[in-house]
């Protein structure tokens, strides 16, 4: 069984979708409001800019990402050395969540022409 960790109170959550050449980033503040989106290229100057942007927030940061091949390793190392808290998210958990959100059975969509289920 996986160890369950809670997030520090008031922490900013950062989700990273990893790929070979670029990372899509979503930043969500605990008070809600509009989420911030960013695209970061897989290069040291962009990783340094991301770290600078996250440090400028001035609050605890929790970063979650899926380990995709080896693409995550350099960014994970950069974020870890900057002192951020990292969370690896299971590929299986992501797939099951995606399926539950987008491919689940919906009785209102599966009705016949007469409206009967």
C-alpha positions as CSV (number, residue, x, y, z in Angstrom):
1,X,0.0,0.0,0.0
2,X,1.3,3.5,-0.9
3,X,2.1,5.9,1.9
4,X,-0.5,8.6,2.0
5,X,0.9,12.1,2.4
6,X,-1.1,15.3,2.9
7,X,-0.3,18.6,1.4
8,X,0.9,21.5,3.6
9,X,-1.9,23.9,4.5
10,X,-2.1,26.8,2.1
11,X,0.2,25.2,-0.5
12,X,0.1,26.0,-4.2
13,X,-0.5,22.9,-6.3
14,X,1.5,22.5,-9.6
15,X,0.6,19.8,-12.1
16,X,3.0,19.0,-14.9
17,X,2.2,17.0,-18.0
18,X,5.6,15.7,-19.2
19,X,6.6,15.1,-22.7
20,X,9.9,14.9,-24.6
21,X,10.2,18.5,-25.8
22,X,7.9,20.5,-23.6
23,X,6.0,20.4,-20.4
24,X,2.5,21.8,-19.9
25,X,2.1,23.3,-16.4
26,X,-1.0,24.1,-14.4
27,X,-0.7,26.2,-11.2
28,X,-3.6,26.3,-8.7
29,X,-3.7,28.5,-5.6
30,X,-5.5,27.2,-2.5
31,X,-7.9,30.2,-2.4
32,X,-9.2,29.2,-5.8
33,X,-9.7,31.5,-8.7
34,X,-8.3,31.3,-12.2
35,X,-5.6,28.6,-12.7
36,X,-2.4,29.7,-14.4
37,X,-1.2,27.7,-17.4
38,X,2.4,27.7,-18.7
39,X,4.4,25.8,-21.3
40,X,8.0,25.2,-20.6
41,X,10.4,23.8,-23.1
42,X,12.7,21.0,-22.0
43,X,15.8,23.2,-21.6
44,X,17.7,24.5,-18.6
45,X,16.9,28.2,-19.1
46,X,13.2,27.4,-19.2
47,X,13.5,25.2,-16.1
48,X,15.3,28.0,-14.3
49,X,12.6,30.5,-15.3
50,X,10.0,28.0,-13.9
51,X,11.8,27.8,-10.6
52,X,12.1,31.5,-10.4
53,X,8.3,31.9,-11.1
54,X,7.5,29.3,-8.4
55,X,9.8,30.9,-5.8
56,X,8.2,34.3,-6.5
57,X,4.9,32.9,-5.3
58,X,6.3,32.9,-1.8
59,X,4.2,29.9,-0.5
60,X,4.8,26.2,-0.1
61,X,4.7,24.5,-3.5
62,X,3.7,20.9,-4.1
63,X,4.5,19.6,-7.6
64,X,2.8,16.5,-9.1
65,X,3.8,14.8,-12.3
66,X,3.7,11.5,-14.1
67,X,7.0,9.7,-14.6
68,X,7.0,9.6,-18.4
69,X,10.0,7.5,-19.7
70,X,13.1,9.4,-18.6
71,X,11.7,12.8,-19.6
72,X,10.8,13.8,-16.1
73,X,14.2,13.3,-14.5
74,X,15.9,16.5,-15.4
75,X,13.0,18.7,-14.4
76,X,12.4,16.7,-11.2
77,X,16.1,17.1,-10.3
78,X,15.9,20.9,-10.9
79,X,12.8,21.3,-8.8
80,X,14.1,19.0,-6.0
81,X,17.4,21.0,-5.7
82,X,15.3,24.2,-5.5
83,X,13.6,22.8,-2.5
84,X,10.1,22.0,-3.8
85,X,8.0,19.1,-2.6
86,X,7.5,16.6,-5.4
87,X,4.8,13.9,-5.9
88,X,5.0,11.2,-8.6
89,X,1.5,10.3,-9.9
90,X,0.9,6.7,-11.0
91,X,0.2,6.2,-14.7
92,X,-2.4,3.7,-13.8
93,X,-4.1,6.1,-11.4
94,X,-4.2,8.8,-14.1
95,X,-5.6,6.3,-16.7
96,X,-8.4,5.2,-14.3
97,X,-9.2,8.8,-13.3
98,X,-9.4,9.8,-17.0
99,X,-11.7,6.9,-17.7
100,X,-13.9,7.7,-14.8
101,X,-14.2,11.3,-15.8
102,X,-14.6,10.9,-19.6
103,X,-15.6,7.4,-20.5
104,X,-18.0,6.4,-17.7
105,X,-21.5,5.2,-18.4
106,X,-24.0,8.0,-18.5
107,X,-27.6,6.9,-18.6
108,X,-28.8,10.2,-20.2
109,X,-26.5,9.6,-23.2
110,X,-27.4,6.0,-23.6
111,X,-31.1,6.3,-24.1
112,X,-32.8,4.9,-27.2
113,X,-35.0,6.9,-29.6
114,X,-38.0,6.5,-27.3
115,X,-36.2,7.8,-24.3
116,X,-36.0,4.4,-22.6
117,X,-32.8,3.3,-21.1
